[in-house]
Amino acid sequence: MKLRPVPLGVAVGLLWGVLMMLTTWLSVLTGYAEEFLRVMAGSIYPGYSISPLGGLVVLAYGFLDGFVMAVVVAWLYNRLS
């Protein structure tokens, strides 16, 4: 069975982007995962901040990050199987 890279990329990209956005917004409201977001997301995604707008920024970055990662994994899987 072969994986379809683009649909997998869209699914993983949406999942990662939405989860990062929700984590950011939860952090804005409660302070949850604030240190994680400052260290991990702040160093990977330029322009990101823990704010409502930062949640939208990380949604776009997260989608792109998840999309590329899933397409590469699907491509490797298809080549090696």
N, C-alpha and C positions, 0 to 999 in steps of 0.2 A: 504494500500500500504506500502510495506517495502522498506527501503533505502538499497542500496548496499554499505557497509562501505568502501571497498577498492577503488572502482572507485570514490566515493565522496572524499575520502582522497587524491587521486592523483590529482583530479581537484582543490580542495581547496589548497593543498600544492603547486602545480605549480603556482596558482594565487598569493598566498601570497609571495612565494619566488621571483617570477618575479617582483612583485610590490615593494618589499623591495630593490631588486637589482637596479631597475630603479630609485627609489627614492635616493638611495645612489649615483648612477652615476650622477643624476641631481644635487645632492648636491655638488659633486666634481666640476662640471662645473660652477654652479651658486651660491652655498651657500644655496640653497633652503632646508628648513627643517633641517638645520644643528643641531640646538639645540635639536630638537625632536630625531634625530638619535643618538646624543651623550648620551642623557639621557635614552631613551627607549631601543634602540637596543644595545648600548654599555654595558648596565647593564644586559641584558638578554643573549646575544650571546657572549661567550668568544672568544677572538681573532679577533673580529670585529673592523674595523676602517673605517673611511670615506675615501675610496680610491678605485681605480678600482679593486684591489684585494679584498678589503673588500666587494665590491659588489658581488663577486663570493662566498665569505664566507657566506654572509647573504642569498644568494640564497639557499645554502645547508641547513643552519639553518632554513630558512623560510619554505622550503619544508617540512622538518621534523616536524616543529612546526605545520604547517597547516594540514599536513597529520594526525598526532596524534589527533589533536583537532577534525577534521571532523570525524574520525573513532569513537571516543568516543561519539560524538553527534549522529551519525547515530546508534550506538549500543544502546544508551539510548532511542532514538526515537523508535527503533524497539521493545525494551523491554516494553516500556510504552504504545505503541499503540495497 
